[in-house]
C-alpha cells in the first residue's frame, strides 16, 4: 500500500481513429463517469443478466451488503455470490 509504484491517479484510455490509445491520467470524476457509462452500455446492450458479481468472505458483512445492493439496484442483476461457504 505504501509502495512508490502504487497508482494515486486514475488512468483512462481514449480511442484514436477507432483504436485504443495510450493510458493517460484523469480526474476521479472522469474515471467514474467512464465506468458508469461502460456499465450502463453493457446493461443496455446485453441486459442485466450479463453481469455477475463475486464478493469476498474476508471483507465485512457491511461491505458484502453494499456489494449485493449495488448488483441488485444499480446493475439490476441477482447474479451475486461470495465464497462465504468455504
N, C-alpha and C positions, 0 to 999 in steps of 0.2 A: 504494500500500500504506500510505502514511502520511497519507492524507487524513482530515480530520475526519469526512467523511460515511461512512466505512467502518463497516460493522456489526461490532461486537465481541461482541454477544449474539445468540443465535438468536431468531428470531421464529416464532411458531406462530399458526394461525388456528383459533378454536373455532367450532363450529356452534351457532347460536342459533335455535331453532324451525325446524330444517331448512335454515337459510340460513347462508351464510358470514359470520362475524363479522369484526371488525377484527383486525389483527395485534397480538399482544402479546408482550412479552419472555418467554422461557422459559429453563429451565436446559438445559445441553447434554445431560444425560441424558434429559430430557423430549423434546427435539427429535429426538435419535437414536432413542429408542423409537418416536416417531411415524413416522419414516421407515421403520424396520424393520417396523412394523405395516402401513404402506401397501404396502411391497414384498411382504410375506407375503400380504396380502389380494389383491393383484393376481395373484400366482402361483397362489394357491388358486382364484381366480375364472376366470382365463384360461389358466393353465398357464405353464410357464417359457418356452415358445417365444414368448410375447407380449413378452418382454424382448429388448432388444439393447443392446450396449454398444460405444461407439466410443472408442478411446484415441488419444492424440496421439503423433506421431512426435517431437515436441520434448521429450518427457519422457524419463526414464531407462529403461533396459531393466528395471530392478528395479520401477519404477512400472507399466510395462506388464505385467510378470509378475503383480503384485498385482491389477491390473485384470482380467486373464483368470482368475485364480484366484477372485476374487470372483464373476465372472459364472458360472463353471462350478460352483463348490462351494456358494455361498450362494443364487444365483438359479436354478441348475440349467439354465442355457442355454449352448449353444455359439455363440450369436449374438454374436460379438465380432469386431471388425475394428479396424484402425488405418490411418492414411494413410502408413505407412512406405514404401509403393511409389512415392510421388510425389516 
